[in-house]
Amino acid sequence: MDGKTLAARVREEVADGVRKLGGVGLATVLVGDDPASDIYITLKQKAAREVGMNAVDRRLSAETTQDELLEVVAELNADDAIDGLLVQSPLPSQLDETATIEALDPAKDVDGLHPVSAGLLALGRPRLVGATPLGIMRLLAEYGIDPGGKHAVVVGRSNIVGKPVAQLLLQANATVTICHSRTDDLPRHTLDADILVAATGVLHLISPDMVKMGATVIDVGMNRTEDGLFGDVDPGAMDRAAYMTPVPGGVGPMTIAMVLSNTVRAAELRLGSLALPR
Ligand code: NDP
């Protein structure tokens, strides 16, 4: 499953949306100097500028206090030129991630992490949903894979990937199983998956013999090693899967593209030009 090509198409759609709206703003906040976070923010900023967005890149020192961070969030919340706002995680240890997320204006919450966003998703009335889960659903749709009636197994239960993708799959009428580090006999579950989503950050946790013949495998993992970037799924699983996302070039590029798409959606919602399901 080619995430790179699809992401390029999504970015064209987004550029179109930005032109139609006559200006859309995305602000990112990065605290400290975590090298992986720096890469993600740089990619998001570059992509936002390429589609014609007003991209605001706030970088704060690793010593930033909670009050200072909340002040920056409040300033961006109040800035009418900003439609989408995200704070890159992880935050340095002196900072409270939950309090920071709760301080975001839910109308600008393009990572879908605010309790209002997560709550609406759980109620089946999604407003802003995180970019990675959305990118996964877009990939499935692109390849004509309807989750309806299928058994989807999500390995990982984080708020940013595992839980929201499980909710979206459920909403798309899949029968959903969520596995995690305390799951007994993981292969028993993965072997029954028509759609398997691996989002653990454990290098090659899913071996080929854990994948059902003909399954669709979505590898979210991004594990950086001296030899390069690898997923949570052993690439040998491609021999058993009917469809599988590569790492790199699968979910990663879709995440960046869907952050942009979410920002256009946030702008449309703020303008009241997009109706929400009730
Ligand atoms: P978290 O660390 O927040 O969550 C990992 C999840 O995996 C947890 O629920 C954990 O279980 C579970 N887990 C860990 N070890 C095992 C195991 N041995 N067996 C079963 N489950 C296990 O990670 P994220 O969700 O933030 O990210 C997951 C991966 O996806 C990472 O590699 C990250 O870099 C990547 N990622 C990639 C993105 C992309 O765009 N491609 C975007 C976001 C993330 P428990 O809850 O019990 O601890």
py3Dmol code that shows the C-alpha trace and the ligand (Angstrom):
import py3Dmol

protein = """\
ATOM      1  CA  MET A   1       0.000   0.000   0.000  1.00  0.00           C
ATOM      2  CA  ASP A   2       1.655   3.120  -1.268  1.00  0.00           C
ATOM      3  CA  GLY A   3       1.236   5.866   1.326  1.00  0.00           C
ATOM      4  CA  LYS A   4       3.631   8.180  -0.439  1.00  0.00           C
ATOM      5  CA  THR A   5       1.611   8.486  -3.648  1.00  0.00           C
ATOM      6  CA  LEU A   6      -1.711   8.777  -1.820  1.00  0.00           C
ATOM      7  CA  ALA A   7      -0.244  11.403   0.526  1.00  0.00           C
ATOM      8  CA  ALA A   8       0.856  13.476  -2.461  1.00  0.00           C
ATOM      9  CA  ARG A   9      -2.727  13.405  -3.741  1.00  0.00           C
ATOM     10  CA  VAL A  10      -4.123  14.399  -0.322  1.00  0.00           C
ATOM     11  CA  ARG A  11      -1.695  17.312  -0.255  1.00  0.00           C
ATOM     12  CA  GLU A  12      -2.980  18.505  -3.635  1.00  0.00           C
ATOM     13  CA  GLU A  13      -6.556  18.366  -2.308  1.00  0.00           C
ATOM     14  CA  VAL A  14      -5.429  20.324   0.733  1.00  0.00           C
ATOM     15  CA  ALA A  15      -3.704  22.971  -1.400  1.00  0.00           C
ATOM     16  CA  ASP A  16      -6.987  23.348  -3.260  1.00  0.00           C
ATOM     17  CA  GLY A  17      -8.867  23.737   0.019  1.00  0.00           C
ATOM     18  CA  VAL A  18      -6.401  26.356   1.244  1.00  0.00           C
ATOM     19  CA  ARG A  19      -6.856  28.359  -1.969  1.00  0.00           C
ATOM     20  CA  LYS A  20     -10.639  28.190  -1.687  1.00  0.00           C
ATOM     21  CA  LEU A  21     -10.605  29.312   1.939  1.00  0.00           C
ATOM     22  CA  GLY A  22      -8.178  32.113   1.115  1.00  0.00           C
ATOM     23  CA  GLY A  23      -5.774  31.349   3.953  1.00  0.00           C
ATOM     24  CA  VAL A  24      -5.384  28.647   6.595  1.00  0.00           C
ATOM     25  CA  GLY A  25      -2.988  28.649   9.553  1.00  0.00           C
ATOM     26  CA  LEU A  26      -1.251  25.773  11.353  1.00  0.00           C
ATOM     27  CA  ALA A  27       0.812  26.342  14.493  1.00  0.00           C
ATOM     28  CA  THR A  28       3.106  23.721  15.977  1.00  0.00           C
ATOM     29  CA  VAL A  29       4.760  23.918  19.379  1.00  0.00           C
ATOM     30  CA  LEU A  30       7.931  21.973  20.113  1.00  0.00           C
ATOM     31  CA  VAL A  31       9.458  22.024  23.585  1.00  0.00           C
ATOM     32  CA  GLY A  32      13.072  20.888  23.955  1.00  0.00           C
ATOM     33  CA  ASP A  33      15.394  19.282  21.444  1.00  0.00           C
ATOM     34  CA  ASP A  34      14.307  15.659  21.023  1.00  0.00           C
ATOM     35  CA  PRO A  35      15.781  14.743  17.597  1.00  0.00           C
ATOM     36  CA  ALA A  36      12.826  12.609  16.425  1.00  0.00           C
ATOM     37  CA  SER A  37      10.337  15.345  17.428  1.00  0.00           C
ATOM     38  CA  ASP A  38      12.474  17.884  15.580  1.00  0.00           C
ATOM     39  CA  ILE A  39      12.205  15.762  12.401  1.00  0.00           C
ATOM     40  CA  TYR A  40       8.401  15.427  12.714  1.00  0.00           C
ATOM     41  CA  ILE A  41       7.884  19.161  13.290  1.00  0.00           C
ATOM     42  CA  THR A  42      10.235  20.131  10.458  1.00  0.00           C
ATOM     43  CA  LEU A  43       8.347  17.797   8.081  1.00  0.00           C
ATOM     44  CA  LYS A  44       4.942  19.150   9.151  1.00  0.00           C
ATOM     45  CA  GLN A  45       6.101  22.749   8.830  1.00  0.00           C
ATOM     46  CA  LYS A  46       7.605  22.196   5.384  1.00  0.00           C
ATOM     47  CA  ALA A  47       4.497  20.354   4.179  1.00  0.00           C
ATOM     48  CA  ALA A  48       2.217  23.111   5.531  1.00  0.00           C
ATOM     49  CA  ARG A  49       4.174  25.817   3.709  1.00  0.00           C
ATOM     50  CA  GLU A  50       4.137  23.771   0.496  1.00  0.00           C
ATOM     51  CA  VAL A  51       0.329  23.696   0.456  1.00  0.00           C
ATOM     52  CA  GLY A  52       0.215  27.460   1.003  1.00  0.00           C
ATOM     53  CA  MET A  53      -0.627  27.509   4.706  1.00  0.00           C
ATOM     54  CA  ASN A  54       0.481  30.135   7.154  1.00  0.00           C
ATOM     55  CA  ALA A  55       2.797  27.882   9.221  1.00  0.00           C
ATOM     56  CA  VAL A  56       3.844  29.077  12.684  1.00  0.00           C
ATOM     57  CA  ASP A  57       6.749  27.138  14.212  1.00  0.00           C
ATOM     58  CA  ARG A  58       7.067  27.818  17.962  1.00  0.00           C
ATOM     59  CA  ARG A  59      10.178  26.299  19.526  1.00  0.00           C
ATOM     60  CA  LEU A  60      10.580  26.542  23.289  1.00  0.00           C
ATOM     61  CA  SER A  61      13.599  25.633  25.405  1.00  0.00           C
ATOM     62  CA  ALA A  62      13.768  22.325  27.279  1.00  0.00           C
ATOM     63  CA  GLU A  63      13.574  24.352  30.536  1.00  0.00           C
ATOM     64  CA  THR A  64      10.166  25.865  29.701  1.00  0.00           C
ATOM     65  CA  THR A  65       7.796  25.925  32.692  1.00  0.00           C
ATOM     66  CA  GLN A  66       4.181  24.758  32.581  1.00  0.00           C
ATOM     67  CA  ASP A  67       2.958  28.356  32.953  1.00  0.00           C
ATOM     68  CA  GLU A  68       5.120  29.494  30.043  1.00  0.00           C
ATOM     69  CA  LEU A  69       3.843  26.664  27.842  1.00  0.00           C
ATOM     70  CA  LEU A  70       0.214  27.376  28.743  1.00  0.00           C
ATOM     71  CA  GLU A  71       0.777  31.046  27.926  1.00  0.00           C
ATOM     72  CA  VAL A  72       1.966  30.126  24.408  1.00  0.00           C
ATOM     73  CA  VAL A  73      -1.025  27.783  23.961  1.00  0.00           C
ATOM     74  CA  ALA A  74      -3.426  30.542  25.110  1.00  0.00           C
ATOM     75  CA  GLU A  75      -1.836  32.997  22.695  1.00  0.00           C
ATOM     76  CA  LEU A  76      -2.224  30.594  19.743  1.00  0.00           C
ATOM     77  CA  ASN A  77      -5.766  29.677  20.829  1.00  0.00           C
ATOM     78  CA  ALA A  78      -6.660  33.372  20.665  1.00  0.00           C
ATOM     79  CA  ASP A  79      -4.915  34.006  17.349  1.00  0.00           C
ATOM     80  CA  ASP A  80      -7.601  34.148  14.689  1.00  0.00           C
ATOM     81  CA  ALA A  81      -5.093  33.417  11.905  1.00  0.00           C
ATOM     82  CA  ILE A  82      -4.431  29.978  13.430  1.00  0.00           C
ATOM     83  CA  ASP A  83      -6.916  27.210  12.574  1.00  0.00           C
ATOM     84  CA  GLY A  84      -4.931  24.154  13.677  1.00  0.00           C
ATOM     85  CA  LEU A  85      -2.706  23.850  16.733  1.00  0.00           C
ATOM     86  CA  LEU A  86      -0.614  20.950  17.985  1.00  0.00           C
ATOM     87  CA  VAL A  87       1.922  20.468  20.746  1.00  0.00           C
ATOM     88  CA  GLN A  88       4.471  17.785  19.855  1.00  0.00           C
ATOM     89  CA  SER A  89       4.870  14.980  22.361  1.00  0.00           C
ATOM     90  CA  PRO A  90       6.752  13.816  24.313  1.00  0.00           C
ATOM     91  CA  LEU A  91       7.137  16.881  26.521  1.00  0.00           C
ATOM     92  CA  PRO A  92      10.100  17.278  28.886  1.00  0.00           C
ATOM     93  CA  SER A  93       9.448  15.647  32.262  1.00  0.00           C
ATOM     94  CA  GLN A  94       8.676  18.876  34.190  1.00  0.00           C
ATOM     95  CA  LEU A  95       5.652  19.477  31.939  1.00  0.00           C
ATOM     96  CA  ASP A  96       2.167  18.028  32.304  1.00  0.00           C
ATOM     97  CA  GLU A  97       0.985  16.562  28.999  1.00  0.00           C
ATOM     98  CA  THR A  98      -2.652  16.140  30.093  1.00  0.00           C
ATOM     99  CA  ALA A  99      -2.975  19.725  31.338  1.00  0.00           C
ATOM    100  CA  THR A 100      -1.400  20.990  28.126  1.00  0.00           C
ATOM    101  CA  ILE A 101      -3.794  19.036  25.895  1.00  0.00           C
ATOM    102  CA  GLU A 102      -6.757  20.203  27.959  1.00  0.00           C
ATOM    103  CA  ALA A 103      -5.635  23.810  27.478  1.00  0.00           C
ATOM    104  CA  LEU A 104      -5.948  23.546  23.676  1.00  0.00           C
ATOM    105  CA  ASP A 105      -8.993  25.071  22.024  1.00  0.00           C
ATOM    106  CA  PRO A 106     -10.857  21.896  20.924  1.00  0.00           C
ATOM    107  CA  ALA A 107     -11.804  23.698  17.698  1.00  0.00           C
ATOM    108  CA  LYS A 108      -8.105  23.806  16.762  1.00  0.00           C
ATOM    109  CA  ASP A 109      -7.116  20.375  18.119  1.00  0.00           C
ATOM    110  CA  VAL A 110      -5.751  18.814  14.903  1.00  0.00           C
ATOM    111  CA  ASP A 111      -4.199  15.876  16.811  1.00  0.00           C
ATOM    112  CA  GLY A 112      -7.661  14.944  18.147  1.00  0.00           C
ATOM    113  CA  LEU A 113      -6.294  14.529  21.678  1.00  0.00           C
ATOM    114  CA  HIS A 114      -8.496  16.964  23.619  1.00  0.00           C
ATOM    115  CA  PRO A 115     -11.176  15.196  25.711  1.00  0.00           C
ATOM    116  CA  VAL A 116     -13.864  16.902  23.606  1.00  0.00           C
ATOM    117  CA  SER A 117     -12.372  15.473  20.392  1.00  0.00           C
ATOM    118  CA  ALA A 118     -11.832  12.007  21.883  1.00  0.00           C
ATOM    119  CA  GLY A 119     -15.303  12.039  23.475  1.00  0.00           C
ATOM    120  CA  LEU A 120     -17.063  12.993  20.247  1.00  0.00           C
ATOM    121  CA  LEU A 121     -15.169  10.232  18.436  1.00  0.00           C
ATOM    122  CA  ALA A 122     -16.240   7.687  21.054  1.00  0.00           C
ATOM    123  CA  LEU A 123     -19.848   8.863  20.627  1.00  0.00           C
ATOM    124  CA  GLY A 124     -19.612   8.243  16.882  1.00  0.00           C
ATOM    125  CA  ARG A 125     -19.708  11.979  16.094  1.00  0.00           C
ATOM    126  CA  PRO A 126     -16.086  12.660  15.154  1.00  0.00           C
ATOM    127  CA  ARG A 127     -15.068  16.305  14.830  1.00  0.00           C
ATOM    128  CA  LEU A 128     -11.268  16.402  14.752  1.00  0.00           C
ATOM    129  CA  VAL A 129      -9.580  12.983  14.738  1.00  0.00           C
ATOM    130  CA  GLY A 130      -5.813  12.393  14.896  1.00  0.00           C
ATOM    131  CA  ALA A 131      -3.895  12.344  11.644  1.00  0.00           C
ATOM    132  CA  THR A 132      -2.463   8.822  11.911  1.00  0.00           C
ATOM    133  CA  PRO A 133      -5.823   7.043  12.445  1.00  0.00           C
ATOM    134  CA  LEU A 134      -7.371   9.143   9.667  1.00  0.00           C
ATOM    135  CA  GLY A 135      -4.480   8.302   7.350  1.00  0.00           C
ATOM    136  CA  ILE A 136      -4.981   4.597   8.024  1.00  0.00           C
ATOM    137  CA  MET A 137      -8.694   4.806   7.159  1.00  0.00           C
ATOM    138  CA  ARG A 138      -7.910   6.761   4.010  1.00  0.00           C
ATOM    139  CA  LEU A 139      -5.415   4.073   2.943  1.00  0.00           C
ATOM    140  CA  LEU A 140      -8.016   1.337   3.476  1.00  0.00           C
ATOM    141  CA  ALA A 141     -10.588   3.279   1.440  1.00  0.00           C
ATOM    142  CA  GLU A 142      -8.092   3.919  -1.347  1.00  0.00           C
ATOM    143  CA  TYR A 143      -7.449   0.198  -1.737  1.00  0.00           C
ATOM    144  CA  GLY A 144     -11.152  -0.661  -1.611  1.00  0.00           C
ATOM    145  CA  ILE A 145     -10.880  -2.439   1.750  1.00  0.00           C
ATOM    146  CA  ASP A 146     -14.221  -2.075   3.529  1.00  0.00           C
ATOM    147  CA  PRO A 147     -13.812  -2.906   7.254  1.00  0.00           C
ATOM    148  CA  GLY A 148     -17.529  -3.763   7.482  1.00  0.00           C
ATOM    149  CA  GLY A 149     -18.034  -7.209   9.001  1.00  0.00           C
ATOM    150  CA  LYS A 150     -14.290  -7.897   9.132  1.00  0.00           C
ATOM    151  CA  HIS A 151     -12.260  -8.688  12.221  1.00  0.00           C
ATOM    152  CA  ALA A 152      -9.865  -5.781  12.843  1.00  0.00           C
ATOM    153  CA  VAL A 153      -7.153  -6.307  15.418  1.00  0.00           C
ATOM    154  CA  VAL A 154      -5.328  -3.237  16.698  1.00  0.00           C
ATOM    155  CA  VAL A 155      -2.110  -3.900  18.599  1.00  0.00           C
ATOM    156  CA  GLY A 156      -1.468  -0.839  20.792  1.00  0.00           C
ATOM    157  CA  ARG A 157      -3.879   1.279  22.855  1.00  0.00           C
ATOM    158  CA  SER A 158      -2.343   4.757  22.858  1.00  0.00           C
ATOM    159  CA  ASN A 159      -4.567   7.835  22.745  1.00  0.00           C
ATOM    160  CA  ILE A 160      -2.828   9.034  19.585  1.00  0.00           C
ATOM    161  CA  VAL A 161      -3.067   5.852  17.455  1.00  0.00           C
ATOM    162  CA  GLY A 162      -4.461   2.626  18.935  1.00  0.00           C
ATOM    163  CA  LYS A 163      -7.671   3.860  20.593  1.00  0.00           C
ATOM    164  CA  PRO A 164      -8.801   6.302  17.883  1.00  0.00           C
ATOM    165  CA  VAL A 165      -8.111   3.879  15.009  1.00  0.00           C
ATOM    166  CA  ALA A 166     -10.065   1.203  16.891  1.00  0.00           C
ATOM    167  CA  GLN A 167     -12.976   3.676  17.201  1.00  0.00           C
ATOM    168  CA  LEU A 168     -12.870   4.521  13.495  1.00  0.00           C
ATOM    169  CA  LEU A 169     -12.777   0.833  12.532  1.00  0.00           C
ATOM    170  CA  LEU A 170     -15.728   0.174  14.833  1.00  0.00           C
ATOM    171  CA  GLN A 171     -17.613   3.040  13.256  1.00  0.00           C
ATOM    172  CA  ALA A 172     -16.843   1.464   9.876  1.00  0.00           C
ATOM    173  CA  ASN A 173     -18.590  -1.684  11.169  1.00  0.00           C
ATOM    174  CA  ALA A 174     -15.552  -3.863  11.816  1.00  0.00           C
ATOM    175  CA  THR A 175     -15.519  -6.223  14.786  1.00  0.00           C
ATOM    176  CA  VAL A 176     -12.620  -4.785  16.738  1.00  0.00           C
ATOM    177  CA  THR A 177     -10.132  -6.367  19.126  1.00  0.00           C
ATOM    178  CA  ILE A 178      -7.586  -4.170  20.914  1.00  0.00           C
ATOM    179  CA  CYS A 179      -4.368  -5.837  22.102  1.00  0.00           C
ATOM    180  CA  HIS A 180      -1.623  -4.365  24.295  1.00  0.00           C
ATOM    181  CA  SER A 181       1.433  -5.329  26.320  1.00  0.00           C
ATOM    182  CA  ARG A 182      -0.659  -7.328  28.818  1.00  0.00           C
ATOM    183  CA  THR A 183      -2.509  -9.350  26.170  1.00  0.00           C
ATOM    184  CA  ASP A 184      -2.061 -13.104  26.645  1.00  0.00           C
ATOM    185  CA  ASP A 185      -1.122 -15.064  23.551  1.00  0.00           C
ATOM    186  CA  LEU A 186      -0.884 -12.182  21.066  1.00  0.00           C
ATOM    187  CA  PRO A 187      -0.520 -14.470  17.984  1.00  0.00           C
ATOM    188  CA  ARG A 188      -3.916 -16.059  18.741  1.00  0.00           C
ATOM    189  CA  HIS A 189      -5.494 -12.635  18.151  1.00  0.00           C
ATOM    190  CA  THR A 190      -3.328 -11.399  15.281  1.00  0.00           C
ATOM    191  CA  LEU A 191      -3.733 -14.672  13.357  1.00  0.00           C
ATOM    192  CA  ASP A 192      -7.490 -14.095  13.292  1.00  0.00           C
ATOM    193  CA  ALA A 193      -7.197 -10.529  11.950  1.00  0.00           C
ATOM    194  CA  ASP A 194      -8.578  -9.649   8.521  1.00  0.00           C
ATOM    195  CA  ILE A 195      -7.199  -6.167   9.173  1.00  0.00           C
ATOM    196  CA  LEU A 196      -4.177  -5.959  11.459  1.00  0.00           C
ATOM    197  CA  VAL A 197      -2.935  -2.585  12.716  1.00  0.00           C
ATOM    198  CA  ALA A 198       0.390  -2.663  14.573  1.00  0.00           C
ATOM    199  CA  ALA A 199       1.143   0.464  16.613  1.00  0.00           C
ATOM    200  CA  THR A 200       3.511  -0.525  19.404  1.00  0.00           C
ATOM    201  CA  GLY A 201       6.980   0.877  18.758  1.00  0.00           C
ATOM    202  CA  VAL A 202       8.414  -2.638  19.187  1.00  0.00           C
ATOM    203  CA  LEU A 203      10.696  -3.503  16.279  1.00  0.00           C
ATOM    204  CA  HIS A 204       9.288  -6.394  14.230  1.00  0.00           C
ATOM    205  CA  LEU A 205       6.973  -7.508  17.047  1.00  0.00           C
ATOM    206  CA  ILE A 206       4.694  -9.062  14.425  1.00  0.00           C
ATOM    207  CA  SER A 207       6.504 -11.954  12.725  1.00  0.00           C
ATOM    208  CA  PRO A 208       5.210 -13.404   9.428  1.00  0.00           C
ATOM    209  CA  ASP A 209       3.728 -16.434  11.201  1.00  0.00           C
ATOM    210  CA  MET A 210       1.485 -14.085  13.231  1.00  0.00           C
ATOM    211  CA  VAL A 211      -0.287 -12.837  10.095  1.00  0.00           C
ATOM    212  CA  LYS A 212      -3.339 -14.521   8.533  1.00  0.00           C
ATOM    213  CA  MET A 213      -3.040 -15.388   4.834  1.00  0.00           C
ATOM    214  CA  GLY A 214      -4.692 -12.670   2.761  1.00  0.00           C
ATOM    215  CA  ALA A 215      -4.886 -10.136   5.598  1.00  0.00           C
ATOM    216  CA  THR A 216      -4.469  -6.380   5.294  1.00  0.00           C
ATOM    217  CA  VAL A 217      -1.565  -5.247   7.472  1.00  0.00           C
ATOM    218  CA  ILE A 218      -1.063  -1.638   8.531  1.00  0.00           C
ATOM    219  CA  ASP A 219       2.337  -1.036  10.095  1.00  0.00           C
ATOM    220  CA  VAL A 220       2.369   2.196  12.100  1.00  0.00           C
ATOM    221  CA  GLY A 221       5.674   1.529  13.882  1.00  0.00           C
ATOM    222  CA  MET A 222       8.600   3.855  13.398  1.00  0.00           C
ATOM    223  CA  ASN A 223      11.634   2.274  14.974  1.00  0.00           C
ATOM    224  CA  ARG A 224      14.892   4.062  14.277  1.00  0.00           C
ATOM    225  CA  THR A 225      17.972   1.828  14.305  1.00  0.00           C
ATOM    226  CA  GLU A 226      21.556   2.245  13.090  1.00  0.00           C
ATOM    227  CA  ASP A 227      20.474   0.466   9.901  1.00  0.00           C
ATOM    228  CA  GLY A 228      17.521   2.772   9.217  1.00  0.00           C
ATOM    229  CA  LEU A 229      13.812   3.075   9.901  1.00  0.00           C
ATOM    230  CA  PHE A 230      11.816  -0.123  10.518  1.00  0.00           C
ATOM    231  CA  GLY A 231       8.253  -0.977  11.451  1.00  0.00           C
ATOM    232  CA  ASP A 232       6.549  -3.159  14.023  1.00  0.00           C
ATOM    233  CA  VAL A 233       5.908  -5.829  11.394  1.00  0.00           C
ATOM    234  CA  ASP A 234       8.592  -8.065   9.913  1.00  0.00           C
ATOM    235  CA  PRO A 235       8.626  -7.265   6.155  1.00  0.00           C
ATOM    236  CA  GLY A 236       8.507 -11.050   5.534  1.00  0.00           C
ATOM    237  CA  ALA A 237       4.797 -10.761   6.367  1.00  0.00           C
ATOM    238  CA  MET A 238       4.313  -9.270   2.868  1.00  0.00           C
ATOM    239  CA  ASP A 239       4.370 -12.854   1.566  1.00  0.00           C
ATOM    240  CA  ARG A 240       1.235 -13.675   3.564  1.00  0.00           C
ATOM    241  CA  ALA A 241      -0.633 -10.369   3.473  1.00  0.00           C
ATOM    242  CA  ALA A 242      -2.821  -9.345   0.538  1.00  0.00           C
ATOM    243  CA  TYR A 243      -2.068  -5.700   1.355  1.00  0.00           C
ATOM    244  CA  MET A 244       0.591  -4.221   3.601  1.00  0.00           C
ATOM    245  CA  THR A 245       2.042  -0.779   4.239  1.00  0.00           C
ATOM    246  CA  PRO A 246       5.827  -0.483   3.965  1.00  0.00           C
ATOM    247  CA  VAL A 247       8.016   1.378   6.454  1.00  0.00           C
ATOM    248  CA  PRO A 248       9.018   3.936   5.358  1.00  0.00           C
ATOM    249  CA  GLY A 249       6.507   5.055   2.732  1.00  0.00           C
ATOM    250  CA  GLY A 250       3.242   3.807   4.235  1.00  0.00           C
ATOM    251  CA  VAL A 251       1.534   5.380   7.240  1.00  0.00           C
ATOM    252  CA  GLY A 252       4.259   8.008   7.855  1.00  0.00           C
ATOM    253  CA  PRO A 253       3.604  10.197   4.794  1.00  0.00           C
ATOM    254  CA  MET A 254      -0.163   9.811   5.317  1.00  0.00           C
ATOM    255  CA  THR A 255       0.165  11.205   8.849  1.00  0.00           C
ATOM    256  CA  ILE A 256       1.823  14.390   7.603  1.00  0.00           C
ATOM    257  CA  ALA A 257      -0.761  14.803   4.828  1.00  0.00           C
ATOM    258  CA  MET A 258      -3.689  14.259   7.207  1.00  0.00           C
ATOM    259  CA  VAL A 259      -2.375  16.883   9.673  1.00  0.00           C
ATOM    260  CA  LEU A 260      -2.736  19.334   6.786  1.00  0.00           C
ATOM    261  CA  SER A 261      -6.124  17.962   5.815  1.00  0.00           C
ATOM    262  CA  ASN A 262      -7.252  18.268   9.450  1.00  0.00           C
ATOM    263  CA  THR A 263      -6.159  21.894   9.511  1.00  0.00           C
ATOM    264  CA  VAL A 264      -8.369  22.664   6.505  1.00  0.00           C
ATOM    265  CA  ARG A 265     -11.202  20.794   8.232  1.00  0.00           C
ATOM    266  CA  ALA A 266     -10.659  22.828  11.415  1.00  0.00           C
ATOM    267  CA  ALA A 267     -10.745  26.035   9.342  1.00  0.00           C
ATOM    268  CA  GLU A 268     -14.000  24.952   7.669  1.00  0.00           C
ATOM    269  CA  LEU A 269     -15.527  24.000  11.023  1.00  0.00           C
ATOM    270  CA  ARG A 270     -14.520  27.351  12.511  1.00  0.00           C
ATOM    271  CA  LEU A 271     -16.140  29.118   9.567  1.00  0.00           C
ATOM    272  CA  GLY A 272     -19.257  27.027  10.057  1.00  0.00           C
ATOM    273  CA  SER A 273     -19.079  25.830   6.444  1.00  0.00           C
ATOM    274  CA  LEU A 274     -18.947  22.149   7.398  1.00  0.00           C
ATOM    275  CA  ALA A 275     -21.871  20.386   9.027  1.00  0.00           C
ATOM    276  CA  LEU A 276     -21.140  17.838  11.721  1.00  0.00           C
ATOM    277  CA  PRO A 277     -22.925  14.515  12.223  1.00  0.00           C
ATOM    278  CA  ARG A 278     -25.244  14.599  15.231  1.00  0.00           C
TER     279      ARG A 278
END
"""
ligand_1 = """\
48
NDP
P 2.881 4.211 22.764
O 4.208 3.863 23.342
O 2.110 5.351 23.332
O 1.948 2.921 22.806
C 2.435 1.683 22.456
C 1.367 0.648 22.661
O 1.895 -0.616 22.287
C 0.887 0.517 24.100
O -0.512 0.430 24.138
C 1.542 -0.775 24.577
O 0.779 -1.488 25.537
C 1.625 -1.574 23.307
N 2.707 -2.550 23.365
C 4.002 -2.341 23.716
N 4.685 -3.509 23.694
C 3.819 -4.464 23.314
C 3.917 -5.860 23.127
N 5.073 -6.502 23.314
N 2.816 -6.525 22.746
C 1.640 -5.901 22.559
N 1.477 -4.560 22.724
C 2.555 -3.858 23.105
O 3.146 4.415 21.216
P 2.337 5.218 20.067
O 0.991 4.662 19.912
O 2.517 6.661 20.241
O 3.218 4.800 18.804
C 3.375 3.449 18.427
C 4.378 3.378 17.289
O 3.868 4.088 16.187
C 5.741 4.002 17.578
O 6.729 3.300 16.862
C 5.612 5.394 17.018
O 6.847 5.942 16.645
C 4.791 5.097 15.796
N 4.016 6.213 15.297
C 4.052 6.397 13.960
C 3.333 7.379 13.382
C 3.380 7.485 11.899
O 2.996 8.508 11.385
N 3.826 6.456 11.194
C 2.537 8.321 14.178
C 2.484 7.996 15.581
C 3.227 6.981 16.109
P 0.459 -0.920 27.010
O -0.637 0.089 26.810
O 0.007 -2.110 27.757
O 1.723 -0.309 27.520
"""
view = py3Dmol.view(width=600, height=400)
view.addModel(protein, "pdb")
view.setStyle({"model": 0}, {"cartoon": {"style": "trace"}})
view.addModel(ligand_1, "xyz")
view.setStyle({"model": 1}, {"stick": {}})
view.zoomTo()
view.show()
